[in-house]
Amino acid sequence: MHLTSFALGSGILSLVSALPSNTPVDLPKRQDEAPPPTYASPPSSSDERAQAVVGAFRTSWDGYRKYAFPMDELRPLSNNGSNSRNGWGASAVDALSTALIMGQKDIVNEIIEYIPTINWAFTEDSVSLFETTIRYLGGMLSGYDLLSGPLAHLADDPANVEALLTQSINLANNLSYAFETPSGVPWNVLTFNNRSNDGSENGLATVGTLILEWVRLADLSGNRTFADLVEKAEQYLLYPSPDFAEPFPGLLGSTINVTTGQFTDAQGGWIGGSDSFYEYLIKMFIYDPRYVFLKDRWVKAADSSIAYLASNPAPRPDLTFLAAYENTTLDLTSQHLACFDGGNFILGGQVLDRQDYIDFGLKLVNGCHETYISTATRIGPEIFSWNTSAVPANQTGFFNRTGFFIEDAGYQLRPEVIESYYYAYRATSDPKYQEWAWDAFVAINATTRVGSGYSSIKDINVVGGGGYTDFQESFWFAEVLKYSFAIQAGDAEWQGSRDGVNEWVYNTEAHPVRVYGGGNTTRGLVGQ
């Protein structure tokens, strides 16, 4: 991509969760804040690119701080705030670990001065155990680990660092009643006011993406109960029943009855609703190698995915995607959310010294890269398919050229493609992945920058993005901007390993936590 004049937007990118269900609004694009800096030539060195991402982070923070803080999210067109995560300041907490690794001391201290004021018991809305764990609990634990370790110099007041752990304990205590089910498999949607819940079922990802944060909290606090709760729930995922719940070895259904702990279906894949369960199997082994059985389950799932789910589009056999499934029938459909899969295979391959996993992961990364560079905006779609029997007539030419067609053209400021570029680069040191990440950042900046920040868009295959939803997710701070920065930044303790030995592991919201034994931990052997 050749640029003679590159304008770096002054806003933010958001990622990893779904947008709220508000009706999108059509508002004209405007730049009513300070205009973005313009470069006679685009930043070329990795350091310059990293600093350009820092500039986008600061602009994003400034817009959020001016119009929305301490609400959860910024509406960059309306210039006001939104509370989709209980009004506890989700964007601030999600931004903390990114501000830390970028060295933004003023923002770090503003956030850690705010966090002790949060009253976790007060919310008018239902609380998602999953979202609250990965964003708030993960963000605070990551901040605590970084500020009590390599980035301690960024905190003005040590009391605010200790408050991160105290507030993590307070939040987990409020959430803990979720596990008071007959099986121990938790409810996901909670109402704190009357300690009620949302019903009888939960999902694979929403149950299986708690263990890293809650075990880390147990290790830091010395309260084993936090680990016991999630480990009991995890057992139902590691030993699934009934038999139909595991249509391929290691690959599970997506819905669990919280009364019995049994699965109620056999559909899933590396897609939303199942995705981060598989992600955490290998990451828990990285966090503490005593979780060897989780590693074994990841290997089984990875092997089955290669054997049964790997699929090459008919017009583009050079591309590889992972299909979804129902029972043993494949659904040749995938999602932006699933594009973390390449990075997870690469990470597992590094840790286990398995070049075959790394090579397969790189194939998946290449496939998701194609979904980006094939569209009018050079941003990939929310949902895509390569099912030859379902190609819409108006996408036949596009499908024959690209190997996929678009089922949902929105872009919700998601990070997964850049996330996988990050792991590919850390494993291979191949600068092409830095180029791919920069190209994605430029495209996202050019298309989603609007008003006082960044907004998700309606159609990635229309020049300009087809309109805005006027919503900037908190995970823009946590994930998109973090991975865009980290892939260009130099080696540091918090960076992903190049040799398979990791001092930190990133939760699914891209918050790095120190691996077990690297900080003040008190837990005994797993299972004791």
C-alpha positions in Angstrom: 0.0 0.0 0.0 1.7 3.2 -1.2 0.8 6.4 0.5 2.0 9.9 -0.2 0.0 11.6 2.5 -1.0 9.6 5.5 -3.5 11.0 8.0 -3.4 9.3 11.4 -6.7 9.6 13.1 -7.1 10.9 16.6 -9.3 8.3 18.1 -9.6 4.8 19.5 -10.1 1.2 18.3 -12.3 -1.2 20.3 -12.6 -5.0 20.3 -13.6 -8.4 21.6 -17.3 -8.2 22.6 -20.5 -7.7 20.8 -22.0 -4.2 20.4 -25.0 -3.4 22.5 -28.3 -4.1 20.8 -29.2 -0.4 20.3 -30.4 0.5 16.9 -27.5 1.9 14.8 -27.8 5.5 13.9 -26.9 7.1 10.6 -25.0 10.3 11.3 -22.7 12.2 9.0 -19.0 11.7 9.5 -17.4 14.7 11.0 -14.1 15.7 12.5 -15.2 18.2 15.1 -12.3 17.6 17.4 -8.7 18.5 16.8 -7.8 17.4 13.3 -5.6 14.3 13.0 -1.9 14.9 12.3 -0.9 14.6 8.7 2.4 13.1 7.6 4.2 14.0 4.4 5.1 10.3 4.3 3.7 7.5 6.5 5.7 6.3 9.5 8.1 3.6 8.2 10.2 2.3 11.1 8.6 0.0 13.7 9.3 2.6 16.4 7.6 5.4 14.4 4.6 3.1 13.8 4.4 2.2 17.5 4.3 5.8 18.4 1.6 6.5 15.8 -0.5 3.9 17.6 0.2 5.6 20.9 -1.1 8.8 19.3 -4.3 7.0 18.4 -4.6 5.7 21.9 -4.1 9.1 23.5 -6.7 10.7 21.1 -9.1 7.8 22.0 -8.6 8.4 25.6 -9.0 12.1 25.3 -12.4 11.7 23.6 -13.6 9.2 26.1 -12.3 11.3 29.1 -13.9 14.5 27.7 -17.3 13.1 26.9 -17.9 9.8 28.6 -15.6 9.1 31.6 -16.5 7.4 34.0 -19.2 5.8 32.0 -18.4 2.6 30.1 -18.0 3.7 26.5 -17.8 6.7 24.3 -20.4 7.5 21.6 -18.0 9.4 19.3 -20.6 10.9 17.0 -23.0 12.0 19.7 -20.2 13.0 22.0 -21.7 11.4 25.1 -21.3 8.2 27.0 -22.9 4.8 27.2 -23.2 2.2 30.0 -23.3 -1.4 28.5 -21.0 -2.8 31.3 -22.8 -1.7 34.4 -21.5 1.9 34.5 -18.2 1.0 36.3 -16.0 2.6 33.7 -15.2 -0.3 31.4 -13.1 1.7 28.9 -11.0 3.0 31.7 -10.3 -0.4 33.2 -9.8 -2.0 29.8 -7.3 0.8 28.9 -5.1 0.4 31.9 -2.8 -2.4 30.7 -2.4 -0.8 27.3 -1.5 2.6 28.9 1.0 0.8 31.0 2.9 -1.0 28.2 2.8 2.2 26.2 4.3 4.1 29.2 1.5 6.7 29.4 2.0 7.6 33.0 -0.5 10.4 33.3 -3.3 8.1 32.0 -2.2 5.2 34.1 -2.5 7.3 37.3 -5.8 8.8 36.3 -7.2 5.3 35.9 -5.7 3.8 39.1 -6.9 6.8 41.1 -10.4 6.1 39.8 -10.6 2.4 40.3 -10.7 2.5 44.1 -13.9 4.6 43.9 -15.9 1.9 42.0 -18.8 0.5 44.0 -19.2 -3.0 42.5 -22.4 -3.6 44.5 -24.2 -0.7 42.7 -25.6 -1.4 39.3 -29.1 -1.1 37.9 -28.4 -3.6 35.1 -27.7 -7.3 34.9 -24.1 -8.4 35.3 -22.3 -10.8 32.9 -20.0 -13.0 34.9 -17.9 -13.6 31.7 -17.6 -10.0 30.5 -17.0 -8.7 34.0 -14.3 -11.3 34.5 -12.4 -10.7 31.3 -12.6 -6.9 31.3 -12.8 -5.7 34.9 -11.2 -8.5 36.8 -8.6 -9.2 34.1 -7.8 -5.5 33.7 -7.2 -4.9 37.4 -5.2 -8.1 37.9 -3.0 -7.2 34.9 -2.6 -3.7 36.2 -1.6 -5.0 39.6 0.9 -7.5 38.1 2.5 -4.8 35.9 2.6 -2.1 38.5 4.0 -4.4 41.2 6.6 -5.7 38.8 8.4 -4.2 35.7 6.3 -1.0 35.4 6.2 0.0 39.1 7.8 3.3 38.3 4.6 4.4 36.5 2.5 4.6 39.7 2.6 7.8 41.7 0.9 6.3 44.8 1.6 2.7 45.8 -1.7 2.6 47.7 -3.5 2.8 44.3 -1.6 -0.3 43.2 -2.7 -2.3 46.2 -6.2 -1.1 45.7 -6.2 -2.9 42.3 -5.9 -6.2 44.2 -8.4 -5.2 46.9 -10.9 -4.2 44.3 -10.4 -7.4 42.4 -11.2 -9.3 45.6 -14.3 -7.1 46.2 -15.6 -7.7 42.7 -15.0 -11.5 42.9 -16.8 -11.7 46.2 -19.8 -10.0 44.6 -19.7 -12.4 41.6 -19.1 -15.6 43.6 -22.8 -16.4 44.1 -22.9 -17.2 40.4 -21.4 -20.6 41.3 -24.2 -21.5 43.8 -25.8 -23.9 41.4 -26.5 -27.6 41.9 -23.6 -28.5 39.7 -21.2 -25.6 40.4 -21.4 -24.6 36.7 -22.2 -20.9 37.1 -25.0 -18.7 35.9 -23.7 -16.1 33.6 -26.2 -13.3 33.8 -26.6 -12.0 37.4 -28.7 -9.4 39.2 -26.8 -8.2 42.2 -29.8 -6.4 43.9 -31.6 -9.6 44.6 -28.9 -12.2 43.9 -31.0 -13.6 41.0 -29.8 -15.2 37.8 -30.9 -15.6 34.2 -32.0 -19.3 34.1 -30.9 -22.8 33.5 -28.1 -22.7 30.9 -24.7 -21.3 30.2 -22.2 -21.5 27.4 -18.9 -23.2 26.7 -16.9 -20.0 26.4 -18.7 -18.1 29.2 -18.0 -21.0 31.6 -14.6 -21.9 30.2 -13.1 -18.4 30.1 -13.0 -17.7 33.8 -10.2 -20.0 35.1 -7.2 -17.8 34.3 -8.5 -14.7 36.1 -10.0 -16.5 39.1 -6.9 -18.7 39.6 -4.6 -15.7 39.3 -6.7 -13.9 41.9 -6.5 -16.9 44.2 -2.7 -17.0 43.8 -2.3 -13.3 44.6 -4.8 -13.1 47.4 -4.1 -16.4 49.1 -7.8 -17.2 49.0 -8.1 -20.7 47.5 -11.9 -20.4 47.2 -11.6 -18.4 44.1 -9.7 -21.2 42.3 -11.9 -23.9 43.7 -15.0 -22.3 42.2 -13.7 -22.2 38.7 -11.9 -25.5 38.8 -15.0 -27.3 39.8 -16.9 -25.7 36.9 -14.1 -26.6 34.5 -14.4 -30.3 35.3 -17.7 -30.5 33.5 -15.9 -29.2 30.4 -12.9 -31.4 30.7 -15.0 -34.5 31.2 -18.1 -33.7 29.1 -21.3 -35.7 29.1 -23.4 -37.1 27.5 -21.3 -38.7 24.8 -22.9 -36.7 22.0 -21.4 -33.5 23.5 -18.0 -34.4 22.0 -18.7 -35.0 18.3 -14.9 -34.9 17.6 -12.2 -35.7 20.1 -11.7 -32.6 22.2 -14.3 -30.5 20.4 -17.4 -29.9 22.4 -20.9 -28.6 22.2 -21.7 -25.0 23.2 -24.5 -25.1 25.8 -24.4 -26.5 29.4 -27.3 -27.1 31.8 -26.2 -25.5 35.1 -28.3 -27.9 37.2 -26.8 -31.1 35.8 -23.5 -29.9 34.3 -24.4 -31.8 31.1 -24.2 -30.4 27.6 -27.4 -29.9 25.7 -26.1 -29.7 22.2 -23.2 -30.7 19.9 -22.6 -27.6 17.9 -19.6 -25.3 18.0 -16.1 -24.7 16.7 -13.5 -21.9 17.2 -16.3 -19.4 16.8 -18.0 -17.0 19.2 -19.7 -18.9 22.1 -17.0 -21.6 22.2 -13.8 -19.8 21.1 -12.0 -18.7 24.3 -12.6 -22.1 26.1 -10.0 -23.6 23.7 -7.8 -20.5 24.0 -7.6 -20.9 27.8 -6.7 -24.6 27.7 -3.2 -23.8 26.5 -2.9 -20.5 28.3 -3.6 -22.1 31.6 -0.7 -24.5 30.9 1.5 -21.5 30.2 0.3 -19.8 33.4 1.1 -22.9 35.4 2.4 -26.2 33.9 0.7 -28.1 36.6 -2.5 -27.7 34.6 -1.2 -30.4 32.3 -4.6 -31.9 31.7 -5.8 -28.7 30.2 -2.9 -28.8 27.9 -3.7 -32.4 26.9 -7.3 -31.3 26.1 -6.0 -28.5 24.0 -3.8 -30.9 22.0 -6.8 -33.2 21.5 -8.9 -30.2 20.2 -6.1 -28.9 18.0 -5.5 -32.3 16.4 -9.2 -32.8 15.8 -9.4 -29.3 14.3 -6.6 -30.1 11.8 -8.1 -33.5 11.0 -11.8 -32.6 10.8 -12.4 -28.9 10.6 -9.7 -27.6 8.3 -11.2 -26.5 5.0 -9.9 -25.1 1.8 -12.3 -22.9 -0.3 -13.0 -24.4 -3.8 -11.9 -21.3 -5.7 -8.9 -20.7 -3.4 -7.4 -24.0 -2.3 -4.4 -22.0 -1.1 -6.5 -20.7 1.8 -7.3 -22.5 5.0 -10.2 -21.8 7.4 -11.7 -23.8 10.3 -15.3 -24.8 9.8 -18.0 -24.8 12.5 -20.0 -27.9 13.1 -23.3 -29.3 14.4 -22.8 -32.9 15.5 -20.4 -34.2 12.8 -21.8 -32.0 10.0 -19.5 -29.1 9.0 -20.8 -25.6 8.5 -18.4 -23.8 6.1 -18.8 -20.5 8.0 -16.4 -18.5 10.2 -16.3 -15.2 12.0 -13.9 -12.4 12.7 -14.0 -13.6 16.3 -12.6 -17.0 15.2 -9.5 -15.4 13.6 -7.7 -15.6 16.9 -7.4 -19.3 16.1 -4.1 -18.9 14.1 -2.5 -17.1 16.9 -3.6 -19.7 19.4 -2.2 -22.6 17.3 1.1 -20.7 17.0 1.3 -20.0 20.7 0.6 -23.7 21.5 3.2 -24.8 19.0 5.8 -22.6 20.5 5.1 -23.7 24.1 5.0 -27.4 23.1 7.8 -27.2 20.6 5.5 -28.4 17.8 6.4 -26.9 14.5 3.4 -28.6 12.9 1.0 -26.5 15.1 2.9 -23.3 14.2 2.8 -24.1 10.5 -0.9 -24.8 10.7 -1.5 -21.6 12.6 0.4 -19.6 10.0 -2.0 -21.0 7.4 -5.0 -19.8 9.4 -3.4 -16.4 9.8 -2.9 -16.2 6.0 -6.6 -17.1 5.5 -7.8 -14.3 7.8 -5.4 -11.9 6.2 -7.1 -12.6 2.9 -10.5 -11.6 4.4 -9.0 -8.2 5.2 -7.1 -7.4 1.9 -10.0 -8.5 -0.3 -12.6 -5.9 0.7 -13.1 -2.3 -0.3 -12.0 -1.0 3.1 -9.2 -3.6 3.6 -11.0 -4.7 6.8 -12.5 -8.2 7.3 -16.2 -9.0 7.8 -18.0 -10.1 11.0 -19.1 -13.4 9.4 -18.0 -15.0 6.2 -18.6 -18.3 4.4 -17.1 -20.5 1.7 -20.1 -22.8 1.1 -20.3 -23.1 -2.6 -24.0 -24.0 -2.5 -25.0 -20.8 -0.7 -23.1 -18.1 -2.6 -25.4 -15.0 -3.2 -25.8 -14.1 -6.8 -24.4 -10.7 -6.2 -21.2 -12.1 -4.7 -20.3 -14.7 -7.2 -17.5 -12.8 -8.7 -16.2 -11.8 -5.3 -16.3 -15.4 -4.1 -14.5 -16.7 -7.2 -11.8 -14.2 -6.6 -11.4 -14.3 -2.9 -12.6 -17.8 -1.8 -15.2 -16.5 0.6 -18.4 -14.5 0.6 -19.7 -12.1 3.2 -22.6 -13.0 5.4 -22.3 -10.0 7.9 -20.4 -7.0 6.5 -20.1 -5.1 9.8 -16.9 -4.4 11.6 -17.3 -4.1 15.4 -13.7 -2.8 16.1 -12.5 -6.4 16.7 -8.9 -7.4 17.3 -8.6 -11.0 16.4 -6.8 -10.7 13.0 -4.2 -8.3 14.4 -3.9 -10.5 17.5 -2.9 -13.5 15.3 -0.5 -11.3 13.3 1.1 -10.5 16.7 1.7 -14.2 17.6 2.9 -15.0 14.1 5.5 -12.2 14.3 6.7 -13.2 17.8 7.1 -16.8 16.6 8.8 -16.2 13.3 10.3 -12.7 13.4 9.1 -12.3 9.9 8.5 -8.5 9.3 5.7 -9.2 6.8 3.4 -9.7 9.8 4.4 -6.2 11.1 3.5 -4.9 7.6 0.1 -6.7 7.7 -0.7 -5.3 11.1 0.3 -1.8 10.0 -1.9 -2.1 6.9 -4.8 -3.2 9.1 -4.2 -0.3 11.5 -4.1 2.2 8.6 -7.3 0.8 7.1 -9.2 0.8 10.5 -7.9 4.3 11.2 -9.0 5.5 7.8 -12.5 4.0 7.9 -13.6 4.1 11.6 -12.2 7.4 12.8 -15.1 9.8 13.4 -16.0 12.6 15.7 -14.3 12.3 19.0 -13.1 8.7 18.6 -13.7 5.6 16.6 -16.9 3.8 15.7 -17.8 0.4 14.4 -19.1 0.4 10.8 -21.9 -1.2 8.9 -20.2 -2.5 5.6 -16.6 -3.2 5.2 -17.1 -3.8 1.5 -18.2 -0.2 0.8 -15.7 2.5 0.5 -16.0 4.6 3.7 -17.6 1.7 5.6 -21.3 2.3 4.9 -22.1 4.3 8.0 -21.4 4.3 11.7 -23.1 2.8 14.8 -21.8 5.6 17.0 -20.3 3.2 19.5 -16.7 2.7 20.6 -16.2 -0.5 22.6 -13.9 -0.8 25.6 -11.9 -3.6 24.0 -10.7 -1.1 21.4 -8.4 0.2 24.2 -7.6 -3.3 25.6 -7.0 -5.2 22.4 -6.8 -3.5 19.0 -4.5 -0.7 20.1 -2.5 -3.0 22.3 -1.7 -5.6 19.6 -1.2 -2.8 17.0 1.4 -1.3 19.3 3.0 -4.4 20.7 3.8 -5.9 17.3 5.8 -2.8 16.3 7.4 -2.3 19.8 10.7 -3.8 20.9 11.3 -6.7 23.1 10.1 -6.3 26.7 9.2 -8.6 29.6 5.5 -8.4 28.9 5.9 -9.3 25.2 5.0 -12.7 23.9 7.9 -15.2 23.9 10.1 -15.9 20.9 11.3 -19.2 22.3 8.2 -20.7 24.0 9.2 -19.6 27.5 6.6 -17.0 28.6 6.8 -14.7 31.7 3.4 -13.3 31.0 0.2 -14.7 29.4 -2.6 -12.6 27.9 -6.2 -13.1 28.9 -8.8 -13.1 26.2 -9.2 -9.3 26.6 -5.4 -9.0 25.9 -4.6 -8.1 29.6 -1.2 -9.6 30.4 -0.9 -11.4 33.8 2.3 -12.7 35.2 2.7 -16.5 35.1 2.5 -18.5 38.3 5.8 -18.2 40.3 6.7 -14.9 38.8 5.0 -12.9 41.5 3.8 -13.2 45.1 1.8 -16.4 45.0 0.6 -18.6 47.8 -1.2 -21.5 46.2 -0.1 -25.1 46.5 -0.3 -27.8 43.9 -3.3 -27.7 41.6 -6.0 -29.9 43.1 -4.8 -29.6 46.7 
